[in-house]
Amino acid sequence: MKFTSAILASLLLMAFGVPGSAQAQTYLLEDPVDWKEIETPPPPAFDVKKLITFEVSPNSQLVYGVDPAAISISQKDGVVRYVVVASNASGARNVMYEGIRCTTGEFKTYARQSSDGKWTNVSNPEWHSLFENMPSKHALRFARAGACDSAAPATSVDVLVRRLKNPNFRMAD
């Protein structure tokens, strides 16, 4: 099990562009078997006027953004939870409440907001790799834009927000 964790950690660190084995060795001390997600809090309120946008793809017709007030980093399970809003030029929106596990390179969608503003919980939310061939890579781009420090969550929401606002920080593919 530790060998598998070491390989996964090394791949994640390489994917995020972090050289060296010190981080992988630190990760080995954690036992993923002991990890338990906290009970997911309900989706937080957000304000579309306060969204900080981040680029997902230069060819995308959608603009993605997060309201800093709707971002949390759990100290108990290490999950970065956030509400992401994807808008098109006509103003239509897709709104999702999601979480990222930086240590494993996974994300989960907890709930989606309908056009009338009501949240609907995903019936059986599951963790998916940030690196899977998904229709949208917004969770991966959010992780690289500041939510994750390689295989660890950002140290605080303030640090994450500063990174999102700094175009020089944003990581390349």
C-alpha positions as CSV (number, residue, x, y, z in Angstrom):
1,M,0.0,0.0,0.0
2,K,2.8,2.4,0.9
3,F,4.5,1.6,-2.5
4,T,1.3,2.5,-4.3
5,S,1.0,5.7,-2.3
6,A,4.6,6.6,-3.1
7,I,4.0,6.1,-6.8
8,L,0.8,8.2,-6.7
9,A,2.5,10.9,-4.7
10,S,5.4,11.1,-7.1
11,L,3.2,11.3,-10.1
12,L,1.1,14.1,-8.5
13,L,4.2,16.0,-7.6
14,M,5.6,15.7,-11.1
15,A,2.2,16.7,-12.6
16,F,2.2,19.9,-10.5
17,G,5.8,20.5,-11.5
18,V,7.4,20.0,-8.1
19,P,10.9,18.4,-8.2
20,G,12.5,16.3,-5.6
21,S,11.6,13.3,-3.4
22,A,11.3,15.2,0.0
23,Q,7.6,15.9,-0.6
24,A,6.9,12.3,-1.6
25,Q,8.7,11.0,1.5
26,T,6.6,13.3,3.7
27,Y,3.5,12.0,1.9
28,L,4.4,8.4,2.7
29,L,4.0,9.1,6.4
30,E,0.3,9.7,5.8
31,D,-1.9,6.6,5.6
32,P,-4.7,7.1,3.1
33,V,-6.6,4.2,4.7
34,D,-7.1,6.4,7.8
35,W,-8.4,9.4,5.8
36,K,-12.1,10.2,6.4
37,E,-14.0,13.0,4.8
38,I,-16.0,15.2,7.2
39,E,-19.7,15.6,6.8
40,T,-20.0,18.0,3.8
41,P,-21.3,21.4,4.9
42,P,-24.2,22.8,2.8
43,P,-23.3,24.9,-0.2
44,P,-22.2,28.4,0.9
45,A,-23.8,31.6,-0.3
46,F,-22.0,33.3,-3.2
47,D,-22.2,36.6,-5.1
48,V,-21.7,36.6,-8.8
49,K,-20.5,40.2,-8.6
50,K,-17.5,39.1,-6.5
51,L,-16.3,36.2,-8.7
52,I,-12.6,35.9,-9.4
53,T,-12.3,34.4,-12.8
54,F,-9.7,31.9,-13.9
55,E,-8.9,30.5,-17.4
56,V,-9.8,26.9,-18.1
57,S,-9.2,26.8,-21.8
58,P,-8.4,29.6,-24.3
59,N,-11.0,28.0,-26.6
60,S,-13.8,27.8,-24.0
61,Q,-17.0,29.7,-24.5
62,L,-17.4,29.7,-20.7
63,V,-15.9,32.0,-18.1
64,Y,-15.2,30.3,-14.8
65,G,-15.1,32.0,-11.4
66,V,-15.3,31.6,-7.7
67,D,-16.4,34.0,-4.9
68,P,-13.8,34.1,-2.2
69,A,-16.5,34.0,0.4
70,A,-17.6,30.6,-0.9
71,I,-14.2,28.9,-0.6
72,S,-13.2,26.9,2.5
73,I,-10.2,24.7,3.3
74,S,-11.0,22.1,5.9
75,Q,-8.3,21.5,8.5
76,K,-9.8,18.1,9.4
77,D,-9.9,16.4,6.0
78,G,-7.8,18.8,3.9
79,V,-10.5,19.3,1.3
80,V,-10.7,22.6,-0.5
81,R,-14.5,23.3,-1.0
82,Y,-15.8,26.0,-3.3
83,V,-18.7,27.1,-5.4
84,V,-17.7,27.5,-9.1
85,V,-19.8,29.5,-11.6
86,A,-19.4,28.9,-15.3
87,S,-21.1,31.6,-17.4
88,N,-21.5,32.0,-21.1
89,A,-21.8,35.3,-23.1
90,S,-25.6,35.3,-22.9
91,G,-25.5,35.1,-19.1
92,A,-26.6,31.5,-18.6
93,R,-24.8,29.9,-15.7
94,N,-23.8,26.5,-14.4
95,V,-23.2,26.6,-10.7
96,M,-21.6,23.7,-8.8
97,Y,-20.5,23.1,-5.2
98,E,-17.3,21.0,-5.4
99,G,-14.3,19.8,-3.4
100,I,-10.7,19.1,-4.3
101,R,-8.3,16.6,-2.5
102,C,-4.9,18.0,-3.4
103,T,-3.2,15.0,-1.7
104,T,-4.8,12.6,-4.1
105,G,-5.4,14.8,-7.1
106,E,-9.2,14.2,-7.0
107,F,-12.3,16.3,-7.1
108,K,-15.9,15.8,-6.3
109,T,-19.2,17.6,-7.2
110,Y,-21.5,17.7,-4.1
111,A,-24.4,19.8,-5.5
112,R,-25.6,21.8,-8.5
113,Q,-27.7,24.9,-8.5
114,S,-30.7,25.1,-10.8
115,S,-31.8,28.2,-12.7
116,D,-34.3,29.0,-9.9
117,G,-31.4,29.2,-7.4
118,K,-32.2,25.9,-5.6
119,W,-29.4,23.5,-4.8
120,T,-29.8,19.8,-5.7
121,N,-27.4,17.4,-4.1
122,V,-25.6,14.9,-6.3
123,S,-27.2,11.6,-5.5
124,N,-23.9,9.6,-5.0
125,P,-21.0,12.0,-5.2
126,E,-17.7,10.3,-6.0
127,W,-14.1,11.3,-6.2
128,H,-12.7,11.6,-9.7
129,S,-9.1,12.2,-10.8
130,L,-8.3,15.8,-11.8
131,F,-6.4,14.3,-14.7
132,E,-9.2,12.2,-16.2
133,N,-10.5,13.0,-19.7
134,M,-13.5,15.0,-18.4
135,P,-15.6,17.4,-20.5
136,S,-14.3,20.3,-18.4
137,K,-11.0,20.7,-16.7
138,H,-12.1,23.5,-14.4
139,A,-11.3,21.7,-11.2
140,L,-7.7,20.9,-12.4
141,R,-7.3,24.6,-13.5
142,F,-8.6,25.8,-10.1
143,A,-6.2,23.5,-8.3
144,R,-3.3,24.8,-10.4
145,A,-4.4,28.4,-10.2
146,G,-4.0,28.4,-6.4
147,A,-6.1,25.8,-4.6
148,C,-3.3,23.3,-4.3
149,D,0.4,23.5,-3.3
150,S,1.5,20.4,-5.2
151,A,-0.1,17.6,-3.2
152,A,-1.3,19.9,-0.3
153,P,-4.1,22.4,0.0
154,A,-3.3,26.1,0.0
155,T,-2.3,27.2,3.5
156,S,-5.3,29.6,3.7
157,V,-8.2,31.0,1.7
158,D,-6.4,34.4,1.7
159,V,-3.3,32.7,0.1
160,L,-5.5,31.0,-2.4
161,V,-7.3,34.2,-3.3
162,R,-4.0,36.1,-3.8
163,R,-2.9,33.4,-6.2
164,L,-6.1,33.5,-8.2
165,K,-5.7,37.3,-8.5
166,N,-2.0,37.0,-9.6
167,P,-1.8,36.0,-13.3
168,N,1.9,35.3,-12.8
169,F,1.2,32.5,-10.3
170,R,-1.1,30.5,-12.6
171,M,0.5,27.2,-13.5
172,A,0.8,26.1,-17.1
173,D,-0.5,22.7,-18.3
